[in-house]
Amino acid sequence: WMSPTRNIEFRRRVAACEFEKLRQTFGTEKRAWHEYSKLKANRGAVVLPGQYDDDDCPVEDSCIEAEGTKKRKSKNVVDCGVARNKKKHLFLNKNTPRMKPPPGLGWTHELVAEKRQNQYHWISPTRKIEFRRRSQACEFEMLRKKFGSSEVRAWEEYRRAKAGSTTEVVSPQQYDNGANPMKERPIKKAATHSNETSATKKPPPGPGWKHKLVAETDKIHRCHWISPTRNIQFRRWGAACEFETLRQEFGNEVRAWEEYRRMKKGSDTYVISPNKYDSDSTSPQAIPSTKKRPPGLGWKYKFVVEVAGG
């Protein structure tokens, strides 16, 4: 807290209130300070109190004396004008909030007048997104750290989080479509590579299986699994594993597919275009269907034409 005339800086409001009472009692800050120094031997509540002890030019004293008499000296009139201008400047500074640390590295600030008050706006390092409030800037900084300092992805997530509420950003629409598309391209490429790496961490369902990365939506990439013989394309790894178990049990993909379709009747097969595998007479493994299961693992069967009486 700083006094109006002499800018005496108090660390505590209680001490500043005590000094204000003395100002009202004695009419000037110099006399009030002299009395305050006698009352408070330990002046720890004031920043650098020694600089206010010796003041040979008491501006307010000359102003009060000049106001009390009609015969003013020109020097007193000039001094009073300086004091009034100083008070006016300090009054404007009273509306300035205290400076807080930036939300993160690279952030800058700008002092802006809003509704007769001075406010600090916080500007992000890369895309220069201007936030009106520090708390929202801190939320955005956490998203920047989450997405590897990418402000494009952080802004998309921030907009989703603030849907239906105020963003506390100056002109937020200009950042929605990516104001810096050159920086967005490598980010998308990196995201695709990350999805591919995470998708292929799972082992193949069995020997001979292949995989390929497919973009199901603009932001979701999935790994599809392709069977060894008939190239049946599964959208889910779990469904491909179920089919592999049937392959090992029946020894071929035609019988395995028939059993798989029976098991998944009425539910999703997680297969791309499953109907084309239902009747595959051109397949080298196409054989007449049989409803009997093999005696055990590894058993095979073959279809034989038997002629009556032969």
C-alpha positions as a Markdown table, in Angstrom:
| # | Residue | x | y | z |
|---|---|---|---|---|
| 1 | Trp | 0.0 | 0.0 | 0.0 |
| 2 | Met | 1.4 | 3.4 | -1.1 |
| 3 | Ser | 0.4 | 6.7 | 0.4 |
| 4 | Pro | -1.1 | 9.4 | -1.9 |
| 5 | Thr | 1.6 | 12.1 | -1.7 |
| 6 | Arg | 4.9 | 10.8 | -0.6 |
| 7 | Asn | 4.5 | 7.3 | -1.9 |
| 8 | Ile | 5.3 | 5.7 | 1.4 |
| 9 | Glu | 5.1 | 2.0 | 0.7 |
| 10 | Phe | 3.5 | -0.1 | 3.5 |
| 11 | Arg | 3.7 | -3.9 | 3.5 |
| 12 | Arg | 0.6 | -4.4 | 5.6 |
| 13 | Arg | -2.8 | -2.8 | 5.3 |
| 14 | Val | -3.1 | -2.4 | 9.1 |
| 15 | Ala | 0.0 | -0.2 | 9.3 |
| 16 | Ala | -1.3 | 1.8 | 6.3 |
| 17 | Cys | -4.6 | 2.4 | 8.1 |
| 18 | Glu | -2.8 | 3.7 | 11.2 |
| 19 | Phe | -0.8 | 6.1 | 9.0 |
| 20 | Glu | -4.0 | 7.3 | 7.3 |
| 21 | Lys | -5.4 | 8.2 | 10.7 |
| 22 | Leu | -2.3 | 10.3 | 11.4 |
| 23 | Arg | -2.6 | 11.9 | 8.0 |
| 24 | Gln | -6.1 | 13.0 | 8.7 |
| 25 | Thr | -5.1 | 14.3 | 12.2 |
| 26 | Phe | -2.0 | 16.3 | 11.1 |
| 27 | Gly | -3.1 | 17.2 | 7.6 |
| 28 | Thr | 0.3 | 16.4 | 6.0 |
| 29 | Glu | 2.2 | 13.2 | 5.4 |
| 30 | Lys | 5.5 | 14.7 | 6.7 |
| 31 | Arg | 4.0 | 15.5 | 10.1 |
| 32 | Ala | 2.1 | 12.2 | 10.1 |
| 33 | Trp | 5.4 | 10.3 | 9.3 |
| 34 | His | 7.2 | 12.1 | 12.1 |
| 35 | Glu | 4.5 | 11.0 | 14.5 |
| 36 | Tyr | 4.4 | 7.5 | 13.1 |
| 37 | Ser | 8.1 | 7.1 | 13.5 |
| 38 | Lys | 7.9 | 8.1 | 17.2 |
| 39 | Leu | 5.0 | 5.7 | 17.8 |
| 40 | Lys | 6.5 | 2.8 | 15.8 |
| 41 | Ala | 10.2 | 2.4 | 16.9 |
| 42 | Asn | 10.3 | -0.7 | 14.7 |
| 43 | Arg | 9.2 | 0.5 | 11.2 |
| 44 | Gly | 9.4 | -3.0 | 9.6 |
| 45 | Ala | 6.0 | -2.5 | 8.0 |
| 46 | Val | 7.5 | 0.1 | 5.6 |
| 47 | Val | 9.8 | -0.5 | 2.7 |
| 48 | Leu | 13.0 | 1.5 | 3.2 |
| 49 | Pro | 11.7 | 3.8 | 5.9 |
| 50 | Gly | 14.9 | 5.8 | 6.2 |
| 51 | Gln | 14.3 | 7.6 | 2.9 |
| 52 | Tyr | 11.3 | 9.4 | 4.3 |
| 53 | Asp | 13.0 | 10.8 | 7.5 |
| 54 | Asp | 14.8 | 13.8 | 5.9 |
| 55 | Asp | 12.5 | 15.7 | 3.5 |
| 56 | Asp | 13.6 | 19.4 | 3.0 |
| 57 | Cys | 10.9 | 20.0 | 0.4 |
| 58 | Pro | 7.5 | 19.2 | 2.1 |
| 59 | Val | 5.2 | 19.7 | -0.9 |
| 60 | Glu | 2.0 | 19.3 | 1.0 |
| 61 | Asp | 3.0 | 21.9 | 3.6 |
| 62 | Ser | 3.5 | 24.6 | 1.1 |
| 63 | Cys | 0.2 | 23.6 | -0.6 |
| 64 | Ile | -1.8 | 23.8 | 2.6 |
| 65 | Glu | -0.3 | 27.2 | 3.5 |
| 66 | Ala | -1.0 | 28.5 | 0.1 |
| 67 | Glu | -4.6 | 27.3 | 0.2 |
| 68 | Gly | -5.1 | 29.0 | 3.6 |
| 69 | Thr | -4.0 | 32.4 | 2.5 |
| 70 | Lys | -4.9 | 34.6 | -0.6 |
| 71 | Lys | -1.3 | 35.8 | -1.0 |
| 72 | Arg | 0.4 | 32.9 | -2.5 |
| 73 | Lys | 3.9 | 32.8 | -3.7 |
| 74 | Ser | 4.4 | 31.6 | -7.3 |
| 75 | Lys | 6.7 | 28.8 | -6.0 |
| 76 | Asn | 3.9 | 27.5 | -3.7 |
| 77 | Val | 1.4 | 27.5 | -6.6 |
| 78 | Val | 3.8 | 25.5 | -8.8 |
| 79 | Asp | 4.4 | 23.0 | -6.0 |
| 80 | Cys | 0.7 | 22.5 | -5.4 |
| 81 | Gly | 0.2 | 21.9 | -9.1 |
| 82 | Val | 2.9 | 19.2 | -9.0 |
| 83 | Ala | 1.3 | 17.6 | -6.0 |
| 84 | Arg | -2.2 | 17.5 | -7.6 |
| 85 | Asn | -0.7 | 15.9 | -10.8 |
| 86 | Lys | 1.1 | 13.4 | -8.7 |
| 87 | Lys | -2.1 | 12.5 | -6.8 |
| 88 | Lys | -3.9 | 12.0 | -10.0 |
| 89 | His | -1.2 | 9.7 | -11.4 |
| 90 | Leu | -1.3 | 7.6 | -8.2 |
| 91 | Phe | -5.1 | 7.4 | -8.3 |
| 92 | Leu | -4.8 | 5.8 | -11.8 |
| 93 | Asn | -2.2 | 3.4 | -10.5 |
| 94 | Lys | -4.5 | 2.2 | -7.7 |
| 95 | Asn | -6.6 | 0.3 | -10.2 |
| 96 | Thr | -3.6 | -1.7 | -11.5 |
| 97 | Pro | -3.6 | -5.3 | -10.1 |
| 98 | Arg | -0.5 | -6.8 | -8.6 |
| 99 | Met | 1.8 | -8.6 | -11.0 |
| 100 | Lys | 1.7 | -12.4 | -10.8 |
| 101 | Pro | 4.2 | -14.9 | -12.3 |
| 102 | Pro | 3.5 | -16.0 | -15.9 |
| 103 | Pro | 1.6 | -19.3 | -16.5 |
| 104 | Gly | 4.8 | -20.9 | -18.0 |
| 105 | Leu | 8.0 | -20.4 | -19.9 |
| 106 | Gly | 7.7 | -18.1 | -22.9 |
| 107 | Trp | 4.5 | -16.4 | -21.9 |
| 108 | Thr | 4.3 | -12.6 | -22.1 |
| 109 | His | 1.8 | -10.1 | -20.6 |
| 110 | Glu | 0.2 | -6.8 | -21.6 |
| 111 | Leu | -1.5 | -4.2 | -19.5 |
| 112 | Val | -5.0 | -3.4 | -20.8 |
| 113 | Ala | -7.6 | -1.0 | -19.5 |
| 114 | Glu | -10.9 | -2.9 | -19.0 |
| 115 | Lys | -14.0 | -1.3 | -17.5 |
| 116 | Arg | -12.1 | 1.5 | -15.7 |
| 117 | Gln | -9.6 | -1.0 | -14.4 |
| 118 | Asn | -6.2 | -2.1 | -15.6 |
| 119 | Gln | -5.9 | -5.9 | -16.3 |
| 120 | Tyr | -3.0 | -8.0 | -17.3 |
| 121 | His | -3.6 | -10.1 | -20.4 |
| 122 | Trp | -1.5 | -13.2 | -20.9 |
| 123 | Ile | -0.2 | -14.1 | -24.4 |
| 124 | Ser | 0.8 | -17.7 | -25.3 |
| 125 | Pro | 4.4 | -18.4 | -26.6 |
| 126 | Thr | 3.7 | -19.8 | -30.1 |
| 127 | Arg | 0.3 | -18.7 | -31.5 |
| 128 | Lys | 0.0 | -15.6 | -29.4 |
| 129 | Ile | -3.4 | -16.5 | -28.0 |
| 130 | Glu | -4.4 | -13.6 | -25.7 |
| 131 | Phe | -6.1 | -14.6 | -22.5 |
| 132 | Arg | -8.0 | -12.1 | -20.3 |
| 133 | Arg | -7.5 | -14.0 | -17.1 |
| 134 | Arg | -4.4 | -15.8 | -15.7 |
| 135 | Ser | -6.4 | -18.8 | -14.4 |
| 136 | Gln | -7.6 | -19.7 | -17.9 |
| 137 | Ala | -4.0 | -19.1 | -19.2 |
| 138 | Cys | -2.8 | -21.6 | -16.7 |
| 139 | Glu | -5.4 | -24.2 | -17.8 |
| 140 | Phe | -4.2 | -23.8 | -21.4 |
| 141 | Glu | -0.5 | -24.1 | -20.3 |
| 142 | Met | -1.4 | -27.5 | -18.7 |
| 143 | Leu | -2.8 | -28.6 | -22.1 |
| 144 | Arg | 0.3 | -27.4 | -23.9 |
| 145 | Lys | 2.4 | -29.6 | -21.6 |
| 146 | Lys | 0.1 | -32.5 | -22.2 |
| 147 | Phe | 0.3 | -32.3 | -26.0 |
| 148 | Gly | 4.1 | -31.6 | -26.2 |
| 149 | Ser | 3.9 | -27.8 | -26.4 |
| 150 | Ser | 1.6 | -28.1 | -29.4 |
| 151 | Glu | -0.8 | -25.1 | -29.2 |
| 152 | Val | -3.0 | -26.3 | -32.1 |
| 153 | Arg | -4.0 | -29.5 | -30.3 |
| 154 | Ala | -4.1 | -27.8 | -26.9 |
| 155 | Trp | -6.5 | -25.2 | -28.4 |
| 156 | Glu | -8.8 | -27.9 | -29.8 |
| 157 | Glu | -8.9 | -29.6 | -26.4 |
| 158 | Tyr | -9.4 | -26.2 | -24.6 |
| 159 | Arg | -12.3 | -25.3 | -26.9 |
| 160 | Arg | -14.0 | -28.7 | -26.2 |
| 161 | Ala | -13.5 | -28.3 | -22.4 |
| 162 | Lys | -15.0 | -24.7 | -22.6 |
| 163 | Ala | -18.0 | -25.6 | -24.8 |
| 164 | Gly | -21.0 | -23.6 | -23.6 |
| 165 | Ser | -18.9 | -21.3 | -21.4 |
| 166 | Thr | -16.6 | -18.3 | -21.9 |
| 167 | Thr | -13.1 | -18.9 | -23.0 |
| 168 | Glu | -11.7 | -15.6 | -21.6 |
| 169 | Val | -9.8 | -15.2 | -24.9 |
| 170 | Val | -9.7 | -12.2 | -27.1 |
| 171 | Ser | -11.2 | -13.1 | -30.5 |
| 172 | Pro | -11.2 | -16.9 | -30.0 |
| 173 | Gln | -12.6 | -17.7 | -33.5 |
| 174 | Gln | -9.4 | -16.8 | -35.2 |
| 175 | Tyr | -7.6 | -19.7 | -33.6 |
| 176 | Asp | -10.2 | -22.4 | -34.4 |
| 177 | Asn | -9.0 | -23.4 | -37.9 |
| 178 | Gly | -5.3 | -23.4 | -37.0 |
| 179 | Ala | -3.8 | -20.0 | -37.7 |
| 180 | Asn | -0.5 | -21.7 | -38.5 |
| 181 | Pro | -1.2 | -24.6 | -40.8 |
| 182 | Met | 2.5 | -25.3 | -41.5 |
| 183 | Lys | 2.9 | -26.2 | -37.8 |
| 184 | Glu | -0.2 | -28.4 | -37.9 |
| 185 | Arg | 1.0 | -30.8 | -40.6 |
| 186 | Pro | 3.9 | -32.4 | -38.8 |
| 187 | Ile | 1.7 | -32.6 | -35.7 |
| 188 | Lys | -0.9 | -34.7 | -37.6 |
| 189 | Lys | 1.9 | -36.8 | -39.0 |
| 190 | Ala | 3.3 | -37.4 | -35.6 |
| 191 | Ala | -0.1 | -38.3 | -34.3 |
| 192 | Thr | -0.6 | -40.9 | -37.0 |
| 193 | His | 2.8 | -42.4 | -36.3 |
| 194 | Ser | 2.0 | -42.5 | -32.6 |
| 195 | Asn | -1.3 | -44.3 | -33.3 |
| 196 | Glu | 0.4 | -46.8 | -35.6 |
| 197 | Thr | 3.0 | -47.6 | -33.0 |
| 198 | Ser | 0.4 | -48.1 | -30.2 |
| 199 | Ala | -1.8 | -50.2 | -32.5 |
| 200 | Thr | 1.0 | -52.5 | -33.6 |
| 201 | Lys | 2.2 | -53.2 | -30.1 |
| 202 | Lys | -0.2 | -56.2 | -30.0 |
| 203 | Pro | 1.1 | -59.5 | -31.4 |
| 204 | Pro | -0.5 | -61.0 | -34.5 |
| 205 | Pro | -3.4 | -63.4 | -33.8 |
| 206 | Gly | -1.4 | -66.2 | -35.3 |
| 207 | Pro | 1.2 | -67.1 | -37.9 |
| 208 | Gly | 0.7 | -65.6 | -41.3 |
| 209 | Trp | -1.5 | -62.7 | -40.2 |
| 210 | Lys | -0.9 | -59.2 | -41.5 |
| 211 | His | -2.0 | -55.8 | -40.4 |
| 212 | Lys | -2.6 | -52.4 | -41.9 |
| 213 | Leu | -3.4 | -49.0 | -40.5 |
| 214 | Val | -6.8 | -47.6 | -41.5 |
| 215 | Ala | -8.1 | -44.1 | -40.8 |
| 216 | Glu | -11.7 | -44.8 | -39.5 |
| 217 | Thr | -12.2 | -41.1 | -38.8 |
| 218 | Asp | -10.2 | -37.9 | -39.2 |
| 219 | Lys | -8.6 | -38.4 | -35.7 |
| 220 | Ile | -8.9 | -42.1 | -35.1 |
| 221 | His | -6.6 | -44.6 | -36.7 |
| 222 | Arg | -7.0 | -48.4 | -36.1 |
| 223 | Cys | -5.0 | -51.4 | -37.0 |
| 224 | His | -7.0 | -54.0 | -39.1 |
| 225 | Trp | -5.9 | -57.6 | -39.1 |
| 226 | Ile | -5.9 | -59.7 | -42.3 |
| 227 | Ser | -6.2 | -63.5 | -42.2 |
| 228 | Pro | -3.5 | -65.6 | -44.0 |
| 229 | Thr | -5.5 | -67.5 | -46.6 |
| 230 | Arg | -8.7 | -65.8 | -47.5 |
| 231 | Asn | -7.6 | -62.3 | -46.5 |
| 232 | Ile | -10.6 | -61.7 | -44.2 |
| 233 | Gln | -10.1 | -58.2 | -42.8 |
| 234 | Phe | -11.0 | -57.8 | -39.1 |
| 235 | Arg | -11.5 | -54.4 | -37.5 |
| 236 | Arg | -10.7 | -55.7 | -34.0 |
| 237 | Trp | -7.8 | -57.7 | -32.7 |
| 238 | Gly | -10.0 | -59.7 | -30.3 |
| 239 | Ala | -12.3 | -60.8 | -33.1 |
| 240 | Ala | -9.3 | -61.8 | -35.2 |
| 241 | Cys | -8.0 | -63.9 | -32.2 |
| 242 | Glu | -11.4 | -65.7 | -32.0 |
| 243 | Phe | -11.2 | -66.5 | -35.7 |
| 244 | Glu | -7.7 | -67.8 | -35.4 |
| 245 | Thr | -8.8 | -70.2 | -32.6 |
| 246 | Leu | -11.4 | -71.6 | -35.1 |
| 247 | Arg | -8.8 | -71.8 | -37.8 |
| 248 | Gln | -6.6 | -74.0 | -35.6 |
| 249 | Glu | -9.6 | -76.1 | -34.6 |
| 250 | Phe | -11.0 | -76.7 | -38.1 |
| 251 | Gly | -7.8 | -76.6 | -40.1 |
| 252 | Asn | -9.1 | -74.2 | -42.8 |
| 253 | Glu | -10.7 | -70.8 | -43.0 |
| 254 | Val | -13.8 | -71.8 | -44.9 |
| 255 | Arg | -15.1 | -74.0 | -42.0 |
| 256 | Ala | -13.7 | -71.5 | -39.5 |
| 257 | Trp | -15.7 | -68.7 | -41.1 |
| 258 | Glu | -18.9 | -70.8 | -41.1 |
| 259 | Glu | -18.5 | -71.5 | -37.4 |
| 260 | Tyr | -17.6 | -67.8 | -36.7 |
| 261 | Arg | -20.7 | -66.6 | -38.5 |
| 262 | Arg | -22.8 | -69.0 | -36.5 |
| 263 | Met | -21.3 | -67.8 | -33.3 |
| 264 | Lys | -21.7 | -64.1 | -34.2 |
| 265 | Lys | -25.3 | -64.4 | -35.5 |
| 266 | Gly | -27.2 | -61.2 | -34.5 |
| 267 | Ser | -24.1 | -59.3 | -33.5 |
| 268 | Asp | -21.3 | -57.4 | -35.1 |
| 269 | Thr | -18.6 | -59.6 | -36.8 |
| 270 | Tyr | -16.1 | -56.8 | -36.9 |
| 271 | Val | -15.2 | -57.8 | -40.5 |
| 272 | Ile | -15.1 | -55.6 | -43.6 |
| 273 | Ser | -17.8 | -56.8 | -46.0 |
| 274 | Pro | -18.5 | -60.1 | -44.3 |
| 275 | Asn | -21.1 | -61.3 | -46.9 |
| 276 | Lys | -18.5 | -61.9 | -49.6 |
| 277 | Tyr | -16.9 | -64.7 | -47.5 |
| 278 | Asp | -20.2 | -66.6 | -46.9 |
| 279 | Ser | -20.2 | -68.5 | -50.2 |
| 280 | Asp | -16.7 | -68.7 | -51.7 |
| 281 | Ser | -16.9 | -71.5 | -54.2 |
| 282 | Thr | -13.7 | -70.2 | -56.0 |
| 283 | Ser | -11.6 | -70.6 | -53.0 |
| 284 | Pro | -9.1 | -73.4 | -53.1 |
| 285 | Gln | -10.3 | -74.4 | -49.6 |
| 286 | Ala | -14.0 | -74.3 | -50.6 |
| 287 | Ile | -15.4 | -77.7 | -49.5 |
| 288 | Pro | -18.9 | -78.8 | -48.7 |
| 289 | Ser | -19.9 | -77.9 | -45.2 |
| 290 | Thr | -20.3 | -80.4 | -42.4 |
| 291 | Lys | -21.8 | -79.8 | -39.0 |
| 292 | Lys | -19.6 | -82.2 | -37.3 |
| 293 | Arg | -16.6 | -81.0 | -35.4 |
| 294 | Pro | -13.2 | -82.7 | -35.7 |
| 295 | Pro | -12.4 | -85.3 | -33.1 |
| 296 | Gly | -9.7 | -83.1 | -31.7 |
| 297 | Leu | -7.1 | -80.5 | -32.5 |
| 298 | Gly | -5.1 | -81.1 | -35.7 |
| 299 | Trp | -7.8 | -83.4 | -37.2 |
| 300 | Lys | -8.6 | -82.8 | -40.9 |
| 301 | Tyr | -11.3 | -84.1 | -43.2 |
| 302 | Lys | -11.9 | -84.4 | -46.9 |
| 303 | Phe | -14.9 | -84.7 | -49.0 |
| 304 | Val | -15.1 | -87.9 | -51.1 |
| 305 | Val | -17.6 | -88.8 | -53.8 |
| 306 | Glu | -18.9 | -92.2 | -53.2 |
| 307 | Val | -20.7 | -94.0 | -56.1 |
| 308 | Ala | -23.4 | -96.4 | -55.0 |
| 309 | Gly | -22.4 | -100.0 | -55.7 |
| 310 | Gly | -18.8 | -99.0 | -56.5 |
